[in-house]
Amino acid sequence: MPHIPLTPIESWIHEKIGGESGLLTREALTRYQMGALQATVDFALKNVPFYQKKLAPFSEKRITSPSDLLALPFTEAEDIRRAPLQFIGVSQGEIARAVTLKTSGTTASPKRIFFTEEDLELTVDYFAHAMADFVTPGRRVLIFMPGPQPESIGQLIRRGLGRMGVKGIVAGPVTDPSQAADLINDHEPECLIGIPTQMLQLARREGIRARCQERIKNVILSADYVPCAITRAIETAWNCSVFNHYGMTEMGYAGGVECHAGHGYHFREADLYIEIIDPASGDPVQDGEMGEVVFTTLTRKGMPLIRYRTGDLARFLKGRCPCDTILKRMAPVSGRRQGAVSLKNGALLTLADLDEALFSVPDLLNYHAKITRIREGETLTIAFFSVSSDRESNRHAVHEAVSQIQIIQDALFQGALTLSIEEEQNAPCATTGMIKRTLTDQRESGPLV
Ligand SMILES: [Zn+2]
């Protein structure tokens, strides 16, 4: 087995928490985290109106071990939607960036997330260290992430790379694949950073695939959830390595990234404390068991979040990573707490089921799914985009792939479901941006779980 280098996140954390000489130990990191958790709670009680109310009954409790944290209540996405300004821990003049997050396919009010300049610096510092695994000083990186504003994610990555002597070019989300290919040709980047479905589009378009082959060494896919089928398709098309980065705006964009072992994400554990809980009971689950990802910010001032429920489902991996870090590692997110639809026969269909099946179809670029009910019958409609112009064979391939999902196969066999497959004409590039794929329940009393 080839030697797997230790994730650079570990030595960065060691330095950040003022570790003694020698190697970082799990005990030293846990000690630091408990102190930082207590400091976050103290700060929130003093400065953050939402937590002044919410945590008042717990103000005498001290956090000295992970189990002490379990007494504290969760923060829900809905809490932020309802009153985002109540989460601000500094004067409004200190807010350097406010982000509005819309949830596609729902009428819910958007979430607003706030950062100070110092908060954003923490993210830049993370990129300046975590990216060392994938880039070489003197080389270039094309960043297909939002970027025009000075404090946007694309610019934060560029600033981080700059500190390592790497030139980052912020290209923004892909709106025109051939233009993106021109940029790749012109800049000859060693590494691309982008949104999974958009990088898939570059890898699957014939002309672009060929022009990029043998040029790109690493691709970093940044999202809360990356289907394995997309990772495989990009690796095969470009003969490159694909690494997944897990993060969300609420985390300060960055959460964690895979090391060269490709066995789970390592988190920036000096800035984030991650828990995995049983979504129904709220109790912690054992390492290795699936649950909902919950995090607490340890160093943020603009908008500290305590035990924030992400809605993402994942599990901590047991045992040590082949890179030999003492950091935890989390398996890729496998779906969303609210991303499943209960079919008439009681089976649960998830977006992850559809993703793995559909992105395995060779020419497929993206899709939307919805479930509707007319009288007693339920229909699952898949509207997809493909690079191939053979419409009949596209439809057939998508139908085949969806019918292979066990839950759907059973429902079709029982007569509980019909499938409707439609090909969309408009290329998804121009419209998707950062908007996520959706599985929408349009039944009148749709039992969304
Ligand atoms: Zn590792």
Residues whose N, C-alpha, C, O or C-beta is under 5 A from the ligand:
A	BS01	ZN	T7 C259 A261 C321 C323
